[in-house]
Amino acid sequence: MKKTISRTIVYLLLVIGALTMLLPFFWMVSTSFKTGFEALQTPPTWLPKKLQITNWISAWKAAPFATYLLNSAVVSFVTTIGQIITAIMAAFAFAKMNFFGKKTLFTILLATMMVPGEMLIIPNFVTLSQIHLVNTYGALIIPWLASFFAVFTLRQSFASVPDQLYYAAKLDGASDWKFLWQILVPNAKSSITAIGLLQIIGSWNSFMWPLIVTNTDKMRTLPVGLQAFSSDSGVNYPELMAASTFVILPMVILYLFLNKYVVAGISGGGIKG
Amino acid sequence: MMNNQKPTWKQTLKGWLYVLPMLIIVAIFSLYPIVSSLAMSFYTQYNFFTNQVMALGFDNFKYLWEDPLFHSAVANTLIFVVGVVPLEIIISLTVAVLLNQIKVLAGFFRTIYFLPFVTSIVAISMVWKWIYNKDAGLLNYFLSFVGIHPIDWLNDPTWALPALIILAIWKSLGFNIMLFLVALNNVDKRLYSAATLDGANAWNRFLHVTVPMISPMTFLIAVNAVIGSFKVFDEIFSLFGGQAGPGNAAMTVVFYLYRMFYEQNKYGIAAAAGVVLFFMILIVTLLQTWFSKKHVHY
C-alpha cells in the first residue's frame, strides 16, 4: 500500500515536470495555428478554434526561409563531416601511435578547451576579413572543420580497442590507414555517430558566430534569419511561432529517431564544453 | 608495449601527418586567436583593416575598470550564475532520482525532459518571449489564478533577469538529468541494501549513499554549468530583440563583448572584456576544484 502511494507520487511529479517541459512546445504549435485575434484573447484558448495554416504560409513567404534552411543544412552537414574526418585521424594518432611531441601537443590542446570560445571571436573575425571570407560559406564552415573536443572523445573510444588487434593487423600487412578505416572506425561506429549527431545539433542551433560573420539574407542560417524576421515582423506572434517551428522541427525529428545515440554520446563522452 | 618505446622519426612523421588536418584548423582558429586576443587586449590604437597597431597599454582594462556598464555586466553575469546553477542542479538531480525509480515509461519521460537540449535557443526564446508577454502571455495568465497582477517580464528592469534565469534553467535541465542518470546508474545497489539493513530511510539513503557516491558527477555538472552560465548570450539577444534587456538590465560580460566588438568596433576593449571573462571563469573553476578536493568522494 505504502509502495503504491509513493509510486503514484513519483509518477505524478514526473508528469508535472514533463508538462512543464512540453508546454512551450505545445504553446508554440498551438499559437501558430491561431488567428492574430484569437492569439491575443484573454483568457487564452488552449487549442485553436479553427485549424488554419495561413500563418505558416505567410511566415514562410515573409522571409527567405528556404534559403536559411538550405544554408543551415549545408553548414551543419559539411562541418559535421569535416569534424568527424579530422577527429578520426587525429584520435587514431593520439590513441594508437607513438610520436615525438605527442604528449606536449595533447596537453596544449587540452588546455585550449579551457578558453571560452567567445574570446576567440574577435581575432577569428579579423582573420576571415583579411582573407575576404566574411559573409561566405567559408566563414560559416572552415573554423568548425575540426574540434579538439571531438578528438578527445573519440580517442577514448579508440583507446578501448585492444592494441593486439592493431599488431595483428600489422602482421597481416595492413597499413595504418587501412587498419584505421576498416577496423577501428567500424568498431567505434556508435561513438562516431553520437559525436556527429551532437555536432549537427550544435551547428544547426549555433547563433553568435553566424550572427557575426553573415550580413545578408543570402548567407544567414535559420536561427539568425529567425532573429532578423522577429525584429522585422514586430509582434505577429502566430507567424513568429510558425517560423520558430520551422527552425525547431528538423532537430526534434532527428532526435526522436536517433535518440539512443544522442543519449549514448552524452553519457559516454562525458561532457560538452 | 609500443606506446612505451622511443618513437622513430618515421613514426613521428606519420603521427604528425595524421594529426595535421585537425591541427591546422585548431591552430588557426583556436591557438592563434588565444594569443592574439590576449595581445589585442593591450592594443589601444589599432587599425583592423591593415592590422596595424599604433599604441599599446593598459588603457582598455582601465576603461573596463571605470565603465559602469561593464560593472553591471559583471554583476548581472554573477547574479545569473548564482541564480541558475544551484537551482539547475537541485531540480535536475530531483528529476533524475525520480526517473531512476521507475521502469515503465522511463525512456519516454527522459526523451521529453531532454527535448529542450536539441532545440534552437533562438527559436525557443521567441516562444518564451510570447509566454512572458504582459497582456496575453501564458505565464501572467497562470499567475492571475493566484492573484498576481500582470508582470511586464521583458520590459521591467526588475524582472528581466529573473525571466532570463527561468528560461536558462528550463533549457538546461535535460542535459544535466541525463548526466545524473548515468551517475545514479553506477551507484552500487548493494550500498542501498546495506543502508536499508542498518535502518536508514529513503531520505537518509539519499543523503548518505547517493549524494557522496555521485559527487564526482555533481562536481562535473557544476563546473560545466558555471562555465556555460558565464557565457550567456544567445537567449538575451533573442529574448530582448537584440538588446541587453530594458535599460541594459540583462547586460552580461559576453553581451558587452559583443556590443563593443560588433556594434562599436572597439576591438581592444572587447578583447579585454574577453580576457576578464577568461580569468573570471578560471578563478571560479579553481575555487570549485579546491572545494571538490575536500568534498568529492572519488
Interface residues (C-beta under 8 A of the other chain):
Chain A: R7 V10 Y11 L13 L14 G17 A18 T20 M21 L22 L23 P24 F25 W27 M28 T31 A39 L40 Q41 T42 P43 P44 I85 T86 A87 M89 A90 F92 A93 F94 M97 N98 F99 F100 G101 K102 L105 I108 L109 T112 M114 V115 P116 G117 E118 M119 L120 I121 I122 P123 N124 F125 V126 T127 S129 Q130 I142 P143 L145 A146 S147 F148 V151 D163 Y167 D176 I201 W204 N205 F207 M208 L211 I212 L222 P223 V224 L226 Q227 S230 S231 Y237 L240 M241 A243 S244 T245 V247 I248 M251 V252 L254 Y255 L256 N259 V262 V263 I266 S267 G270 I271 G273
Chain B: M1 M2 N3 Q5 P7 Q11 T12 L13 K14 G15 W16 Y18 V19 P21 M22 L23 I24 I25 V26 I28 F29 S30 L31 Y32 P33 I34 S36 S37 M40 F48 N51 V95 L98 L99 Q101 I102 F109 R110 T111 I112 Y113 F114 L115 P116 F117 V118 T119 S120 I121 V122 A123 I124 M126 V127 W128 W130 I131 N133 D135 A136 L138 Y141 W170 L173 G174 F175 M178 L179 L181 V182 L220 I221 N224 I227 F230 K231 F233 D234 F237 S238 G241 G242 V254 L257 Y258 F261 Y262 Y267 A270 A271 G274 V275 L277 F278 I281 L282 T285
